[in-house]
Amino acid sequence: MSRRVGPRLRQDWSGPWLILLGVAVVCLLAAGTGQATKAAGVEIGALTSTPARLAVFVVGVFLLAVTLVQWSSSSVPSSETERDRVKQLQQILGLHDGDVDGLWGPKTRNRCLQQMVGSKLHASERARPRLAGNNNQALVVWVQKQLNRKFGANLVSDGIPGRATHHAIVNLLGETDGIVGPRGYRTLTLD
């Protein structure tokens, strides 16, 4: 499976993005019509010259692109290694001392089998009892952060395995049952 890096359509509209979108629309309207325009607290007077209209159009297109495009977090290089991620997982899974070695072995795999994560709303009746990992909020946050790192999933790391987390597990991680078990955890630790 490959990482999703680079530009994607914005999904997170928190912060100044809606205002910036309004400013982009005002610029494009003013450039297109040449008439005075006021919206979103921005006022542009009548544009009578072609170079002025072209300049405002270019600014509008630039602002629109900046607003709509979001770079995935996985494109940012990290100094964290695969071994570091396995150690984090081992600690969160409750392994102790010599068992927290950053190596993927039988104890780590067995603990992953005991603490699987997935959306109870989307899992089958038969699979729901296996979702003991959902009770470990730190583990769910770790899964969400790793989905963001590896695939640019843009999940909120809130420790709640909801619909967005379920879709990322199925569509990005490739776990068709929507449950992160040993194979899914192992994939999430890889670079």
C-alpha positions in Angstrom: 0.0 0.0 0.0 1.3 3.4 -0.8 1.2 6.6 1.2 -1.1 9.3 0.2 1.1 12.4 0.1 0.7 15.7 -1.5 -2.3 17.9 -2.2 -5.9 16.8 -1.5 -9.2 18.7 -1.3 -9.5 20.4 2.1 -11.6 18.4 4.6 -10.7 20.4 7.7 -12.3 23.9 7.5 -11.4 25.0 11.0 -9.4 28.3 11.2 -9.4 31.0 8.6 -10.2 28.9 5.6 -13.9 29.9 5.1 -12.9 33.6 5.3 -10.1 33.1 2.8 -12.6 31.3 0.5 -14.9 34.3 0.7 -12.0 36.7 -0.2 -11.1 34.4 -3.2 -14.7 34.5 -4.4 -14.9 38.3 -4.1 -11.7 38.6 -6.1 -13.0 36.3 -8.8 -16.3 38.2 -9.0 -14.6 41.6 -9.2 -12.2 40.3 -11.9 -14.9 38.7 -13.9 -17.4 41.6 -13.9 -15.1 44.6 -13.5 -17.7 46.1 -11.1 -17.2 47.1 -7.6 -17.8 44.2 -5.2 -18.1 43.9 -1.5 -18.5 40.6 0.4 -16.9 38.9 3.4 -15.7 42.2 4.7 -13.7 42.8 1.6 -14.4 45.7 -0.9 -12.9 46.0 -4.3 -13.7 49.1 -6.4 -14.6 49.1 -10.1 -11.8 47.6 -12.2 -11.6 49.5 -15.5 -8.2 48.3 -16.9 -7.5 44.8 -18.1 -4.2 44.5 -16.2 -6.0 45.3 -12.9 -8.7 42.8 -13.6 -6.1 40.2 -14.6 -4.1 40.9 -11.4 -7.2 40.5 -9.2 -8.1 37.3 -11.1 -4.7 35.8 -10.4 -5.0 36.7 -6.7 -8.4 35.1 -6.6 -7.2 31.9 -8.2 -4.2 31.7 -5.9 -6.4 32.2 -2.8 -8.9 29.7 -4.1 -6.2 27.1 -4.6 -4.6 27.8 -1.2 -8.0 27.5 0.4 -9.2 24.3 -1.3 -6.0 22.3 -1.3 -4.7 20.7 1.9 -1.3 18.9 2.1 -1.5 15.6 3.9 0.4 15.3 7.1 2.3 12.3 5.9 4.3 14.4 3.5 6.1 15.9 6.5 9.2 13.9 7.2 9.5 12.4 10.7 12.6 11.3 12.6 10.5 8.6 14.3 11.6 5.1 13.3 9.6 2.0 12.8 11.2 0.6 15.9 10.1 3.7 17.9 6.5 3.1 16.7 6.6 -0.6 17.7 7.9 0.5 21.2 5.0 3.0 21.5 2.5 0.3 20.5 4.0 -2.2 23.0 3.8 0.3 25.8 0.2 1.3 25.0 -0.7 -2.4 24.8 0.6 -2.9 28.3 3.8 -4.8 27.7 6.5 -4.2 30.3 10.3 -4.0 30.7 12.1 -6.4 28.4 9.0 -6.9 26.3 9.1 -3.3 25.2 12.0 -3.7 22.8 10.7 -2.2 19.5 10.7 -5.7 17.9 7.6 -7.3 16.4 7.4 -10.7 18.1 4.9 -13.2 19.4 4.2 -11.3 22.6 3.4 -8.1 20.7 1.3 -10.0 18.2 -0.7 -11.8 21.0 -1.4 -8.5 22.7 -2.6 -7.1 19.4 -5.0 -10.1 19.1 -6.3 -9.2 22.6 -6.8 -5.5 21.9 -8.3 -5.0 18.4 -9.7 -1.7 17.4 -12.7 -0.9 15.2 -16.1 0.8 15.1 -18.7 -1.1 17.0 -21.4 0.5 14.9 -19.9 -0.8 11.7 -18.5 -4.2 12.9 -20.5 -7.4 12.5 -22.2 -8.9 15.6 -19.7 -11.7 15.7 -16.7 -9.2 15.6 -17.9 -6.8 18.3 -16.7 -8.9 21.3 -13.1 -8.8 19.8 -12.9 -5.0 20.0 -11.4 -4.8 23.5 -8.9 -2.2 22.2 -11.7 0.3 21.9 -11.6 0.6 25.7 -8.0 1.8 25.6 -8.3 5.4 24.4 -4.6 5.8 24.0 -4.5 2.8 21.7 -7.3 4.3 19.5 -5.5 7.6 19.4 -2.3 5.8 18.4 -4.2 4.0 15.5 -5.7 7.4 14.4 -2.4 9.1 14.4 -0.7 6.3 12.5 -3.5 6.4 9.9 -2.8 10.1 9.5 0.9 9.6 9.3 1.0 6.7 6.9 -2.0 7.5 4.7 -2.8 11.2 5.3 -6.3 10.2 6.6 -6.9 13.6 8.3 -8.6 12.0 11.2 -9.3 13.8 14.5 -7.2 11.9 17.0 -9.9 11.8 19.7 -9.7 8.2 20.8 -13.2 7.4 19.4 -13.3 4.8 16.7 -16.2 6.4 14.7 -17.3 6.4 11.1 -14.2 8.3 9.7 -11.8 6.0 11.5 -13.8 3.0 10.2 -13.6 4.2 6.6 -9.8 4.9 7.0 -9.3 1.3 8.4 -11.3 -0.2 5.5 -10.3 2.0 2.6 -6.7 3.0 3.4 -5.4 0.2 5.7 -7.2 -2.5 3.7 -8.9 -4.2 6.6 -12.2 -5.2 5.0 -13.9 -6.1 8.3 -13.0 -2.6 9.7 -11.0 -4.1 12.5 -7.3 -3.4 13.3 -5.8 -6.6 14.4 -2.1 -7.9 14.3 -1.8 -7.4 10.6 -3.2 -3.8 10.7 -1.1 -2.8 13.7 2.0 -4.2 11.9 1.2 -2.2 8.8 0.8 1.0 10.8 4.2 0.6 12.4 5.9 0.3 9.0 7.5 3.3 7.3 
